Amino acid sequence: MKVQVQFYAQLRDLIGLRELDIDLPEGATVRDLLQKIYLQQPLLRAHDKSILIGGGVEFVDRDHKLKPGEEISIMPPLQGG
């Protein structure tokens, strides 16, 4: 199945990509997705503990099962001001 991943703020700047299409097997989770992303974009691994992951309009955890065509957002921690 194909999942579209969008990167935001400094994470987008770090890897130079706004979005990435990733192919995963049916039943894959966000955790599986992240591992595949880190293989392609190893600089992101350093931010693993702090990134936020959105599926649609909600934040999701790493055990969230992905659906074909789902859009996933990967962003740095929210900051206020």
MODELLER restraints for C-alpha pairs under 7 A, 6 or more apart:
rsr = mdl.restraints
at = mdl.atoms
rsr.add(forms.Gaussian(group=physical.xy_distance, feature=features.Distance(at['CA:1:A'], at['CA:23:A']), mean=5.49, stdev=0.5))
rsr.add(forms.Gaussian(group=physical.xy_distance, feature=features.Distance(at['CA:1:A'], at['CA:24:A']), mean=5.30, stdev=0.5))
rsr.add(forms.Gaussian(group=physical.xy_distance, feature=features.Distance(at['CA:1:A'], at['CA:25:A']), mean=5.86, stdev=0.5))
rsr.add(forms.Gaussian(group=physical.xy_distance, feature=features.Distance(at['CA:1:A'], at['CA:26:A']), mean=6.07, stdev=0.5))
rsr.add(forms.Gaussian(group=physical.xy_distance, feature=features.Distance(at['CA:1:A'], at['CA:68:A']), mean=5.09, stdev=0.5))
rsr.add(forms.Gaussian(group=physical.xy_distance, feature=features.Distance(at['CA:2:A'], at['CA:21:A']), mean=6.58, stdev=0.5))
rsr.add(forms.Gaussian(group=physical.xy_distance, feature=features.Distance(at['CA:2:A'], at['CA:22:A']), mean=5.62, stdev=0.5))
rsr.add(forms.Gaussian(group=physical.xy_distance, feature=features.Distance(at['CA:2:A'], at['CA:23:A']), mean=4.50, stdev=0.5))
rsr.add(forms.Gaussian(group=physical.xy_distance, feature=features.Distance(at['CA:2:A'], at['CA:24:A']), mean=6.31, stdev=0.5))
rsr.add(forms.Gaussian(group=physical.xy_distance, feature=features.Distance(at['CA:2:A'], at['CA:68:A']), mean=5.71, stdev=0.5))
rsr.add(forms.Gaussian(group=physical.xy_distance, feature=features.Distance(at['CA:2:A'], at['CA:69:A']), mean=5.60, stdev=0.5))
rsr.add(forms.Gaussian(group=physical.xy_distance, feature=features.Distance(at['CA:3:A'], at['CA:21:A']), mean=5.76, stdev=0.5))
rsr.add(forms.Gaussian(group=physical.xy_distance, feature=features.Distance(at['CA:3:A'], at['CA:22:A']), mean=5.33, stdev=0.5))
rsr.add(forms.Gaussian(group=physical.xy_distance, feature=features.Distance(at['CA:3:A'], at['CA:23:A']), mean=6.41, stdev=0.5))
rsr.add(forms.Gaussian(group=physical.xy_distance, feature=features.Distance(at['CA:3:A'], at['CA:68:A']), mean=6.22, stdev=0.5))
rsr.add(forms.Gaussian(group=physical.xy_distance, feature=features.Distance(at['CA:3:A'], at['CA:69:A']), mean=5.03, stdev=0.5))
rsr.add(forms.Gaussian(group=physical.xy_distance, feature=features.Distance(at['CA:3:A'], at['CA:70:A']), mean=5.32, stdev=0.5))
rsr.add(forms.Gaussian(group=physical.xy_distance, feature=features.Distance(at['CA:3:A'], at['CA:71:A']), mean=6.13, stdev=0.5))
rsr.add(forms.Gaussian(group=physical.xy_distance, feature=features.Distance(at['CA:4:A'], at['CA:19:A']), mean=6.99, stdev=0.5))
rsr.add(forms.Gaussian(group=physical.xy_distance, feature=features.Distance(at['CA:4:A'], at['CA:20:A']), mean=5.90, stdev=0.5))
rsr.add(forms.Gaussian(group=physical.xy_distance, feature=features.Distance(at['CA:4:A'], at['CA:21:A']), mean=4.55, stdev=0.5))
rsr.add(forms.Gaussian(group=physical.xy_distance, feature=features.Distance(at['CA:4:A'], at['CA:22:A']), mean=6.35, stdev=0.5))
rsr.add(forms.Gaussian(group=physical.xy_distance, feature=features.Distance(at['CA:4:A'], at['CA:69:A']), mean=6.73, stdev=0.5))
rsr.add(forms.Gaussian(group=physical.xy_distance, feature=features.Distance(at['CA:4:A'], at['CA:70:A']), mean=6.43, stdev=0.5))
rsr.add(forms.Gaussian(group=physical.xy_distance, feature=features.Distance(at['CA:4:A'], at['CA:71:A']), mean=4.89, stdev=0.5))
rsr.add(forms.Gaussian(group=physical.xy_distance, feature=features.Distance(at['CA:4:A'], at['CA:72:A']), mean=6.19, stdev=0.5))
rsr.add(forms.Gaussian(group=physical.xy_distance, feature=features.Distance(at['CA:5:A'], at['CA:19:A']), mean=5.41, stdev=0.5))
rsr.add(forms.Gaussian(group=physical.xy_distance, feature=features.Distance(at['CA:5:A'], at['CA:20:A']), mean=5.18, stdev=0.5))
rsr.add(forms.Gaussian(group=physical.xy_distance, feature=features.Distance(at['CA:5:A'], at['CA:21:A']), mean=6.15, stdev=0.5))
rsr.add(forms.Gaussian(group=physical.xy_distance, feature=features.Distance(at['CA:5:A'], at['CA:71:A']), mean=5.91, stdev=0.5))
rsr.add(forms.Gaussian(group=physical.xy_distance, feature=features.Distance(at['CA:5:A'], at['CA:72:A']), mean=4.78, stdev=0.5))
rsr.add(forms.Gaussian(group=physical.xy_distance, feature=features.Distance(at['CA:5:A'], at['CA:73:A']), mean=5.73, stdev=0.5))
rsr.add(forms.Gaussian(group=physical.xy_distance, feature=features.Distance(at['CA:6:A'], at['CA:18:A']), mean=5.81, stdev=0.5))
rsr.add(forms.Gaussian(group=physical.xy_distance, feature=features.Distance(at['CA:6:A'], at['CA:19:A']), mean=4.27, stdev=0.5))
rsr.add(forms.Gaussian(group=physical.xy_distance, feature=features.Distance(at['CA:6:A'], at['CA:20:A']), mean=6.55, stdev=0.5))
rsr.add(forms.Gaussian(group=physical.xy_distance, feature=features.Distance(at['CA:6:A'], at['CA:72:A']), mean=6.23, stdev=0.5))
rsr.add(forms.Gaussian(group=physical.xy_distance, feature=features.Distance(at['CA:6:A'], at['CA:73:A']), mean=4.78, stdev=0.5))
rsr.add(forms.Gaussian(group=physical.xy_distance, feature=features.Distance(at['CA:6:A'], at['CA:74:A']), mean=6.12, stdev=0.5))
rsr.add(forms.Gaussian(group=physical.xy_distance, feature=features.Distance(at['CA:7:A'], at['CA:18:A']), mean=5.31, stdev=0.5))
rsr.add(forms.Gaussian(group=physical.xy_distance, feature=features.Distance(at['CA:7:A'], at['CA:19:A']), mean=5.89, stdev=0.5))
rsr.add(forms.Gaussian(group=physical.xy_distance, feature=features.Distance(at['CA:7:A'], at['CA:73:A']), mean=6.06, stdev=0.5))
rsr.add(forms.Gaussian(group=physical.xy_distance, feature=features.Distance(at['CA:7:A'], at['CA:74:A']), mean=5.06, stdev=0.5))
rsr.add(forms.Gaussian(group=physical.xy_distance, feature=features.Distance(at['CA:7:A'], at['CA:75:A']), mean=6.02, stdev=0.5))
rsr.add(forms.Gaussian(group=physical.xy_distance, feature=features.Distance(at['CA:8:A'], at['CA:74:A']), mean=6.49, stdev=0.5))
rsr.add(forms.Gaussian(group=physical.xy_distance, feature=features.Distance(at['CA:8:A'], at['CA:75:A']), mean=5.02, stdev=0.5))
rsr.add(forms.Gaussian(group=physical.xy_distance, feature=features.Distance(at['CA:9:A'], at['CA:75:A']), mean=6.84, stdev=0.5))
rsr.add(forms.Gaussian(group=physical.xy_distance, feature=features.Distance(at['CA:11:A'], at['CA:75:A']), mean=6.66, stdev=0.5))
rsr.add(forms.Gaussian(group=physical.xy_distance, feature=features.Distance(at['CA:11:A'], at['CA:76:A']), mean=6.76, stdev=0.5))
rsr.add(forms.Gaussian(group=physical.xy_distance, feature=features.Distance(at['CA:12:A'], at['CA:18:A']), mean=5.66, stdev=0.5))
rsr.add(forms.Gaussian(group=physical.xy_distance, feature=features.Distance(at['CA:15:A'], at['CA:41:A']), mean=6.87, stdev=0.5))
rsr.add(forms.Gaussian(group=physical.xy_distance, feature=features.Distance(at['CA:27:A'], at['CA:65:A']), mean=6.14, stdev=0.5))
rsr.add(forms.Gaussian(group=physical.xy_distance, feature=features.Distance(at['CA:27:A'], at['CA:66:A']), mean=6.68, stdev=0.5))
rsr.add(forms.Gaussian(group=physical.xy_distance, feature=features.Distance(at['CA:28:A'], at['CA:65:A']), mean=5.91, stdev=0.5))
rsr.add(forms.Gaussian(group=physical.xy_distance, feature=features.Distance(at['CA:28:A'], at['CA:66:A']), mean=5.91, stdev=0.5))
rsr.add(forms.Gaussian(group=physical.xy_distance, feature=features.Distance(at['CA:29:A'], at['CA:62:A']), mean=6.61, stdev=0.5))
rsr.add(forms.Gaussian(group=physical.xy_distance, feature=features.Distance(at['CA:29:A'], at['CA:63:A']), mean=5.54, stdev=0.5))
rsr.add(forms.Gaussian(group=physical.xy_distance, feature=features.Distance(at['CA:29:A'], at['CA:64:A']), mean=5.38, stdev=0.5))
rsr.add(forms.Gaussian(group=physical.xy_distance, feature=features.Distance(at['CA:29:A'], at['CA:65:A']), mean=4.36, stdev=0.5))
rsr.add(forms.Gaussian(group=physical.xy_distance, feature=features.Distance(at['CA:29:A'], at['CA:66:A']), mean=5.43, stdev=0.5))
rsr.add(forms.Gaussian(group=physical.xy_distance, feature=features.Distance(at['CA:30:A'], at['CA:62:A']), mean=4.71, stdev=0.5))
rsr.add(forms.Gaussian(group=physical.xy_distance, feature=features.Distance(at['CA:30:A'], at['CA:63:A']), mean=6.04, stdev=0.5))
rsr.add(forms.Gaussian(group=physical.xy_distance, feature=features.Distance(at['CA:30:A'], at['CA:64:A']), mean=5.72, stdev=0.5))
rsr.add(forms.Gaussian(group=physical.xy_distance, feature=features.Distance(at['CA:30:A'], at['CA:65:A']), mean=6.63, stdev=0.5))
rsr.add(forms.Gaussian(group=physical.xy_distance, feature=features.Distance(at['CA:30:A'], at['CA:66:A']), mean=6.65, stdev=0.5))
rsr.add(forms.Gaussian(group=physical.xy_distance, feature=features.Distance(at['CA:31:A'], at['CA:62:A']), mean=4.78, stdev=0.5))
rsr.add(forms.Gaussian(group=physical.xy_distance, feature=features.Distance(at['CA:31:A'], at['CA:63:A']), mean=6.33, stdev=0.5))
rsr.add(forms.Gaussian(group=physical.xy_distance, feature=features.Distance(at['CA:38:A'], at['CA:44:A']), mean=6.20, stdev=0.5))
rsr.add(forms.Gaussian(group=physical.xy_distance, feature=features.Distance(at['CA:38:A'], at['CA:45:A']), mean=5.71, stdev=0.5))
rsr.add(forms.Gaussian(group=physical.xy_distance, feature=features.Distance(at['CA:50:A'], at['CA:76:A']), mean=6.62, stdev=0.5))
rsr.add(forms.Gaussian(group=physical.xy_distance, feature=features.Distance(at['CA:50:A'], at['CA:77:A']), mean=6.16, stdev=0.5))
rsr.add(forms.Gaussian(group=physical.xy_distance, feature=features.Distance(at['CA:51:A'], at['CA:74:A']), mean=6.62, stdev=0.5))
rsr.add(forms.Gaussian(group=physical.xy_distance, feature=features.Distance(at['CA:51:A'], at['CA:75:A']), mean=5.64, stdev=0.5))
rsr.add(forms.Gaussian(group=physical.xy_distance, feature=features.Distance(at['CA:51:A'], at['CA:76:A']), mean=4.80, stdev=0.5))
rsr.add(forms.Gaussian(group=physical.xy_distance, feature=features.Distance(at['CA:51:A'], at['CA:77:A']), mean=5.85, stdev=0.5))
rsr.add(forms.Gaussian(group=physical.xy_distance, feature=features.Distance(at['CA:52:A'], at['CA:74:A']), mean=5.88, stdev=0.5))
rsr.add(forms.Gaussian(group=physical.xy_distance, feature=features.Distance(at['CA:52:A'], at['CA:75:A']), mean=5.25, stdev=0.5))
rsr.add(forms.Gaussian(group=physical.xy_distance, feature=features.Distance(at['CA:52:A'], at['CA:76:A']), mean=5.96, stdev=0.5))
rsr.add(forms.Gaussian(group=physical.xy_distance, feature=features.Distance(at['CA:52:A'], at['CA:77:A']), mean=6.03, stdev=0.5))
rsr.add(forms.Gaussian(group=physical.xy_distance, feature=features.Distance(at['CA:53:A'], at['CA:59:A']), mean=5.68, stdev=0.5))
rsr.add(forms.Gaussian(group=physical.xy_distance, feature=features.Distance(at['CA:53:A'], at['CA:60:A']), mean=5.81, stdev=0.5))
rsr.add(forms.Gaussian(group=physical.xy_distance, feature=features.Distance(at['CA:53:A'], at['CA:72:A']), mean=6.90, stdev=0.5))
rsr.add(forms.Gaussian(group=physical.xy_distance, feature=features.Distance(at['CA:53:A'], at['CA:73:A']), mean=5.60, stdev=0.5))
rsr.add(forms.Gaussian(group=physical.xy_distance, feature=features.Distance(at['CA:53:A'], at['CA:74:A']), mean=4.85, stdev=0.5))
rsr.add(forms.Gaussian(group=physical.xy_distance, feature=features.Distance(at['CA:53:A'], at['CA:75:A']), mean=6.53, stdev=0.5))
rsr.add(forms.Gaussian(group=physical.xy_distance, feature=features.Distance(at['CA:54:A'], at['CA:60:A']), mean=5.51, stdev=0.5))
rsr.add(forms.Gaussian(group=physical.xy_distance, feature=features.Distance(at['CA:54:A'], at['CA:72:A']), mean=5.55, stdev=0.5))
rsr.add(forms.Gaussian(group=physical.xy_distance, feature=features.Distance(at['CA:54:A'], at['CA:73:A']), mean=4.77, stdev=0.5))
rsr.add(forms.Gaussian(group=physical.xy_distance, feature=features.Distance(at['CA:54:A'], at['CA:74:A']), mean=6.52, stdev=0.5))
rsr.add(forms.Gaussian(group=physical.xy_distance, feature=features.Distance(at['CA:55:A'], at['CA:71:A']), mean=6.15, stdev=0.5))
rsr.add(forms.Gaussian(group=physical.xy_distance, feature=features.Distance(at['CA:55:A'], at['CA:72:A']), mean=4.76, stdev=0.5))
rsr.add(forms.Gaussian(group=physical.xy_distance, feature=features.Distance(at['CA:55:A'], at['CA:73:A']), mean=6.42, stdev=0.5))
rsr.add(forms.Gaussian(group=physical.xy_distance, feature=features.Distance(at['CA:56:A'], at['CA:71:A']), mean=6.09, stdev=0.5))
rsr.add(forms.Gaussian(group=physical.xy_distance, feature=features.Distance(at['CA:56:A'], at['CA:72:A']), mean=6.64, stdev=0.5))
